């Protein structure tokens, strides 16, 4: 009711503002009213009207920091970043030490990949900003944009010194340390927090994040267990523990952790989606679907939940419905190779060969190092009896994944079917070197006993020689 009243009030203010512009009707707009009108236009993506409102407002309040920041934000939305920076520089002539203006200018420089200029803006902010952790975090992002992971890591550490709960800084720090090969050697840094305060749930939580990044999931869970032992209402620790249990394929424990998260912080689309994923892995597909649906109701832009729905329906062989939901996910994240492949698989199951081939082509562009894309794409040609195109597709896959044994084994299948036996034997020898046990998959493609015996003879010869 209160929300509806607020929306009605906003619409009335906008109506009065537009009447003022059209008819020059006398009406006094205070600064807060202008900000409400601008916010309304921004929320409805009416950026030209928002720009006009900013210009009118600045005629009355030319030195208002809030108004100048709104103007800069609108100019960025209109893809006029240089104009936005110019306006902020004008504002900084009047307010040279305003941290919000400096931060906004730094953010725009970062958007333009002008990272050094961004760093200079952020560093000027440090003496005046209240939330210094956010400033150091922004400096870290700028250095990361330059590819200077060491400097980025140092600034993320500074952010964490000011606020041990800055999850963005924690995540990016772990990423930078991982990229620079220093994550494991930095464990002492994280243990330092625990030595300072062994009863700090945040210190244990941070340690859990690092172990998780190192894929030491048992140690990660131990650290999260300490965090929740100190504070049982630490929802992020419960949630991350659920993720670690998922990685260990202990789905029932993951489900318990996610449910505890929801008990503490209430329902969110993210938690519903993770609960759905746990049920999906436990093959309780009806419950998985219900939770994915709840996630989409809370946030219809949450593409992971639409994807989960599509996968569950596919597992139930409801391919028509699966394609519908997978396409919803894809529309929201069009550069996601996993989604393209899922759509391709579903289209292939429906017999929509042209659509399947187009989707596999897109998947290969987005995720070329995923061998399963090339395997499944080539299999469509194989099932159509086009062994040459199947082989050509595998060849493309091998160019991207030169050490994948499954691609070599599949190449053997297509070459034999195409009558290219000598090349098939060469490919088989390479596949056996990469993964000897993988040869068993060949027999699924050749039920003919004569072919099986010939393959077995070559494989046994290789075994004796090696």
N, C-alpha and C positions, 0 to 999 in steps of 0.2 A: 504493500500500500504506500509506504513511504517512498519507495523507489519510483512508483508510478507518479506520485506527486512531484518528485524531483524532475522527472522527464517532462511532465506537463509544464512545469515552471520554466525549464530550459527552452521548450518550444515557444512559449510566450515571449521570452526575452529575445529569441531569434526573430520572431514575428515583428516585435517592436523595432529591433535594429534594422530589419529590411525595410520597414515602413519609413524609418528615419532616413535611410539612404535614398529611397524612391521619392518621397514627398517632402523631405527635409522637415519632418514633423519634429516639434520640440520635445526632446526627451533627454534627461540627464543619465548618462551611463557612468557609473563609478568604475574604478579599475577592476574590481572583482567581477562586475557584470560583463565587461569586455572579455575577461578571461574565460567566463562561462560560455559566451557566444563563440569564441575562438575554439574552445574545447569541443563544443557541439559540432562545429564544422569539421574539425580534425577527426573526431570519432566517426563521422559519416563520410570521410574521405572527400570532402568538398574543399579541396585545398585552395582553389582560387578565391572562394568566398572567405576562407580563413585568412588569406593574405590581405584581402580588402579590409577585413575587420581589424587586423593588426595595424594596417596603415592609418585607418581612422583613429584607432586607440592611441597611436603614437603621436598624433596631432595634439591630443589632449594631455598625454603623459609621456613626453619625449625622453625622459630619463628613467623610465620604469624598467628595472632589470628584468622583471617577469615578462613584460611585454616584448622587450628586445629578444629574450630567449625564445618566446613563442614565435616571433617573426623568423628567427634563424631556423627553428625547427620546421616551420612551414616551407621555407625556401629549400631546405634539404629534401623535403617530400616532393617538391616540384623539380627536383634534380638541378637545383641552382646552388650547389655547394659553395662556389666561389663568392657568390653574392652573400651567402650566409656568413662566411668568414669575414667579409668586408664589414657587414653590419655589426658583428661581434667585436671587431677591432675598433669601430667607432664607439661602441658601448664601453670598451675597456679604457678609452681615453677619459671617460667620466668615472669609471669604477675600476681602476687598474688592478686592484687586489681582490676583486670579487671571485671567489672560488668556483661558483656555478658557471659564470661566463667563461672562465679559463678551462673548466672541464668540458663544457660544450664545444668550445673551439678545438680542443684537443681531440675530441671524438670525431669531429668533422674532418680534421686532418688525417685521422686514422682511416676514415672511410675513403679518403682520396689516396691512401697508401703513402701519405707524407708523414712517415712514422717519426722522423727526427723532430719535425715541427710539433708533432703531438706530444712527444716526450718533454720538450721544452715547456709547453703549456702546462702539462700535468705537474712538472717539477716546481713551477711557480706557485702552484696551488697548495703545495705541502705545508707552507707556513700558516695558511689561513683556514684550511679545510678541517671540518670536525671529524668526518669519517676518513681518516688517513688510510685505512686498509683499502678502501675503494680506489683511492688515488694510486697507491702502490700497485694495486691489481691492474689498473688501466695502463700504468707505465710498463708493467710486465707484458701486457697484451701487445703494446706497441713494439717492444723489443722482440717479442715472438714473431710479429709481422715482418720484422727485418731478418728473421732467421738467427738472431742472437739469443740462443736458448739459455746460455749461462747467465747473461744479464737479466733475462726474463725471470729465471729461477730465483735470482737474488731478490728481485722486487716482489715476487710472490711470497718469498720467505718473510720479507718486511711486512707484507699485508697480514700474514698469519701471526706475526709478533704482536700486531695491534688487535687482531681479532681472530682467535683460533677457530671461530665458527664460520669464517668466510669460505664456504664450500667451493665457490668458483675458483678462488685462489688455490685451494688445496688440490682441486682437480687439475688445474693447469700446471701447477708445480710438479705433480706426479708425471704429467705428460712430458714436460720439458726435461725432467731428470731421466725419464725413460728414453726419450729421443737421443739424449747426449750420453746414454749408457751409464748414468750415475745413480740410478734409482736404488739399486741394492746397497751401494756404498753410502747412500744417504740415510740408511736406517738409523745410524747413530744420532743424526739430527732429530729424528722423530722420537727416539728413546729419550733424548734430552728433556722433552716436555714431561715425560712420565717421571723422570728422575726429579724434576722440579716439583711435581705435584702428582704423586701416584694415585691420588683419589680424584683426579680430574677426568671426568668422562670424555671430555673433548680430546685430551691427549691420547687416550686409548682409541677413540674414534678415528683420529688422524692416522694412527699406526695401522688400524684395520684397513683404511683406504689404500695405504702403500702396499701392504701384503696382498691385497686384492689385485692391485695393478701388477704385482710380481707373479700373479697366478698361484700364490701360496694360500689357497683358500682356507685350509684348516687353521693356519695361523691368523688369517684375517678374521675368521669366526671367533677364535679365542679372544682377540682384541675387542671385537664388538660385544662379546659376552661380558667382558670386564666393564665396558661402557654402560651396558644396561643394568649390570649388577649395582653400579653406583647410582644410576638414574633410570629406573624402569620405564619412565615416560619419554625416553630419548628416541623419538620416532625415526629419525634418520638412521640411527644405529640398527634398529630393528629392520628397517627397509633394506639397508646394505647387507645385513646378515642374510636376508632372504635371497638377495642376488648371489651371494657367495654359495649358499646351499643349492641354488639353481645350477651354478657352475659345477658343483659336485654331484649333480643329478639326484640330490636328496629332496625330491619335490614336496613331500609331505611336510618336511621341516621348513622349507621355503614358504609354503602356504601358511603355516602357523606364524612365521615372522611377518608376512605381509598383512595377515589378519590383525595381528597385534598393532601394526602401524596404523591401520584404519581405526582401531579402537581408540587410539591416542589422538590422532589428528582429524578424524572424520573421513568421509569418503572423498576420494579424488580420482580423476580419470586415470592418472598414472598408477595408483595402487590397484584399482579395479583391473586395469590392463595386465599388471603383473600377476594378480590372482588368477586371471583368465589363463595366462601363460602356464602357470603351475598346474592348473586343472587339465590344460591341453596335454602337457607332458605326462600327466597321470592317466591320460586317455579317458578322462571324464568330460567328454566333449560337450554335453548339454550344459553342464555347469560352466565350462569355459565360455561357451557362447553367451550365456546370461551375463557373465561378468564383463566380457568385451562389449556387449550391448549397453551395460550400465556406464561403461567408460565413454562410449560415443554420445550418450545422452547428456553427460556432464560437459563434454567438450566435443562438438561435432567435427572439429578440426584435428582431433587426435588420431593421426593416420595409422599409428601402430595398432590401435584397437580395431580399425577397419580391416587392416591386414590380418590380424589374429582371427577375426570373424571369417574372412575368406579362407584362411588355411583350415580352420575347423570344419567349415562346410565342405571343403575339398576332401578332407579326411573321411567325411561321411558320403563322399561321391555325389554331392549336390553341386555339380560343376557350374550349372547356370547361375545359381545364387552366389557361388564362390566368385565367379568372374565379376559379378556386380560389385561386391564389396572390395575385391582386390583393386578394381579400377577406381573406386573411391579413394583408397589409400594412395594409389599411384597419382591421381589428380592432385593430391595434397603434397606429394613429394616425388615430383616427376623425374628426378635424377637418381632415384634409388634403384640400383641394379637388382637387389633382392626382390623388389616388388615387380619389376619387369619380368624377371624369371618366373615368379609365381603366376603372373598373368599368362605367360607363354605356356607353362605347364598345363594350366587349366584350359586354355584354348585348344591345346593339343588333345587333351582328354575329350573335349567336346567334338573333336574332328574338324575344328576350324583351322585348317592347316595354314592358310595364308596369314591369318592373324597371329598364329603361333610363331611362324617364322619371322614376322616383323618384330614381334615382342622379344624373341631370342636375340635378334640383331641389336635391338636397343640394349638388352641386358649385357651383351658382350661389349658394347661401348662403355657402359657405366661400370661394369665389374669384370674387366678382361682377365683378371688373375684368378677367377673362380672356375676351376676346371669343370665343375658340374654344369655350368652354362653350356660349354662346348660339347660335353657328352650328351646332354639332353637335346640340344639343338641338332646335332648330327644324327641322333636317333630318329628324329622325325623324317629325315631324308632316307634313313635305312629302312624304316617301316614302309616308305613309299617305293622301295626298291631301287632308289637312286644311290648306288654305292659310291659313285665317284664324288657326288656332292657331299655325301656323308664323310668321305675321306678328306676332301678339301676343307671341310669345317674343322675336323680334328687337327689337320695341319696348322690351321690358324690358331687353334687352341694351344698346340705345342710351341708355337712361336711365343706365346704369352706365358705358358707354364711348362718350360722345357724339362722339368724333373718330375712330372706327374706320371706315375706308373699306369694309372687307369686310362689315361689318354693313349699311351702306347699300346696297351692291351686292346683298347677299342679299335685302334688303327689296324691291328692284326686281323680283327674280325672283318673290317670293311675291305682290307686288301685281299683276304682269302675269297670273300664273296665276289670281289671284282676280278679274280683270277690272277692276282699279282703275288704269286707264292714266294718268290725269292725275296722281295721286299718285305713281305709279311714275316719271314723267318728272321730277317735282320731286326725288324721291330720287336719281335718276340724276345730275342736275346737281350735287347736293351731293357725291355719291361721286366724280364727275370732278374736282371742285375739290380734294378731299382726296388722291386718288391716281388720276391719269389712266390710267396703265398698267394699273391694276387692272380696267379694264373688260373685259379679255380673258376673265375668268372667267365673264362672262355667257353667252358663246357655248357653254359646256359644258352649260348648262341648256336651251338653245333650239336643238336641231338643225334645227328648221324654218327653211328658207331665207327664207321671207317675214318671219318675226319677226326673223331676223338682219339682214335688209336694213333693216327699220324702225329697229332699234336703231343700226345703223351710221350711218344718216342723221342721227339725233339726235346721236350722238357726233361726227360730222364737223362738224355745225353748231356744236357747242360748241367744237371745235378752231379753227374759222375765226374765231369771235368772241373767242377768248382767245389 
